[in-house]
């Protein structure tokens, strides 16, 4: 590639990349996961400890992926680097499982939005069983239909919905800390020893911190990536950690750990304390709209992943078809709809979907992180940035991820087996796809 073309493609500044990371990580999970963390931790110390430890490990991971991205600064790095370091089959298995899990992740977000909106729809009436599930499915079906007929919100509207949640977190936390008194001190919960409680609390924390690894795909778009990418990803992740600690401090300081654990709609509970009923309504509507924005953005994005996999000859060529009138990838859209609706209907709650998704996520991150050892051994790519404490800190990062995966498997063995099965099915699907759907594009495997 010529220097002129590189200059054209490398269009993001350090600040731009840091803000992309900030936007990728900060989701509406922060309005739901604190209750799960508090219930699992059972004490104030472990509540804060889980958020701090998960943030520290995620920061290590952010720098680790920064080095991978700097050494492998090209689009599609998450997929390509695994194929390069190991085998295209392994890359497909990870990409396949992540693609399928994206549907379950979007369903979980839709359920959070439905949980917040439903009390406003029903008023004081107690919601019937699975009412949130019905509302979430209605939201997903409506967005699928809108995208199927080609009606898409403008980029500005999507950006407003994405930025709304960040402003909401800041405003809610600062207002609560300014106006509300501290909750009374509460006794530490007795019961299980602290290591398993901490491990359980880390599961939803890592869900909330997820997303930073995808910025390695932006390496080709960042000017002077080898120098600036680590700075951008580190600054972005530090901002996320600070924001999460601020809102969790506001939750715990004003409500108390026990009430946080009992408040699935913790943001609405806090808003009601600060602003009254009107504040709870505003927050609930904002969370629902933010959830709808995230689900819609995922629906827009995922058919493109199926398109790329079909180009690589591992999915049917039907996924390459684009409706000439609406520019919609109809087969990919319908398939993604199934990956959203089936897990939602089978599992029925955000808590179940979280455990279903997080096992494959942590295993995939551990595998991708391990490519750093291969890249270092090859001495390929620029070396302007190296992860501090190598190989200890990368090893700690991977061990913690595997420990979280093991904890999920221990607590939810059926969901764990389902996640492992989806990952394993990528192996035969890769070979079947190559045999049936052609060899039109192979994943490059440089240096082998």
Buried (B, 14 or more C-beta within 10 A) or exposed (E): EEEEEEEEBBEBBBEBBBBBBBBBBBBBBBBBBBBBBBBBBBBBEBBBBBBBBBBBBBBBBBBBBBBBBBBBBBEBBBBBBBBBBBBBBBBBBBBBBBBBBBBBBBBBBBBBBBBBBBBEEEEEEEBEEEBBBBBBBEBBEEBBEBBBEEEBBEEEEBEBBBBBBBEBBEBBBBBBBEEBEEBEEEEEBEEEEBEBBBBBBBBBBBBBBBBBBBBBBBBBBBBEBBBBBBBBBBBBBBBBBEBBBBBBBBBBBBBBBBBBBBBBBBBBBBBBBBBEEEBBBBBBBBBBBBBBBBBBBBBBEBBEBBBBBBBBBBBBBBBBBBBEEBEBBBBBBEBBBEBBBBBBEEBBBBBBBBBBBBBBBBBBBBBBBBBBBBBBEBEBBBEBBBBEEBEEBBBBBBEBBBBBBBBBBEBBEEBBEBBBEBBEBBBEBBEEBBEEBBEEEEBEBEEE
